[in-house]
Amino acid sequence: MAANKFRLLILVLLLFVISGCGAGNWNRYELYFGLSAEGGKTEISEQQWANFMQTEIAPAFSDGFTIYNSSGFWNEDGRTYAEKSKVLMVVSPDSETDLKINNIAQSYKAMFEQDSVLKLVNPVQVEFR
């Protein structure tokens, strides 16, 4: 099953890259969305996540994006906490991508009463072979 998810991830990434504007330096953006809501009292459902993805993420990145499941862990006051999460990954040369990513993070925080959404940005070299 994990091999199938990995193959799907690679396929989505390749389709996104092929539809892009050429080889060169791009950025890889990741947003980490915790799936706990209301201060950890409830969990954001798959349906709620799907609705958010369709209304906020898909319109912003119609050329392609990748979502995968993850588990986040952190330590606070000597205690380790765990939380289911989703990760959005976008690889793009577009200078407007950072603004789109920031808007999605802000929408998620407001919609699901989140304290924060982790954002990572890394330069990547993209090659077409």
Disulfide bonds with the S-S distance in Angstrom:
none
